[in-house]
Amino acid sequence: MEALRDPKTWMLIVYSLKSNIPNGGYTSPNIPSYVSNYSSTKFTSIVLQSLGFSTLKTYLIAMPLSAFILIVVLSTSFAASKLKNSRCYLMAFTTIIAIIGSALVYSTTKTAPRYAGLCLMGTFSAGIPLQLALVSSNTGGFTKRATVSALLFVSYCVGNIIGPQIFFSWQAGNFKAGSLKRDTEALELSHTQAEIETEFPDFTDWENRHFRYKY
């Protein structure tokens, strides 16, 4: 119940759903081509083919896109491990970059800017491992953490189900105040109480006054 009442849960769910709608179309195959107005190819392939490339060249040109996304995912994950409380900033940054890439693909028909746009679009996927790290860092208690993780998995799946339905081949062309309050409370708690709270394995982040959020 606490997981459902926690605004962090719903913020992460909305983020997961919104980011995985484009993921469903960008990386996943669509409905089989025998269904009217749908294509069995990925959105990236649709865009590349619309630029006049053959099927073979489309696959070859798409390979650097995956390499670029891998570099972005590794770079942001490394940065998050080195820079304290940077995950939300990195998630926002990669999402903004992806939006810029989408705008490039949508607004131009030239090969170079469209290809650059496709590269930038994939940066949103770097937010997925950062989001999972936020759950581990900001959710106390096994039960609550498992509930939040399950809800995120559902939102991930729903987003990936919705995504392929909206890409058509014929369209080719902080809790800072709370943390400060807890720091003040922690000075007033006895060592005995602190040990009880931190040792009890299923204390949630709301119940454990020594729990600190990371962003």
Helices and strands as residue ranges (DSSP letters): H 2-5, H 7-27, H 43-50, H 55-82, H 87-107, H 111-121, G 122-126, H 127-138, H 142-162, G 163-166, G 169-171, H 176-188, H 191-199
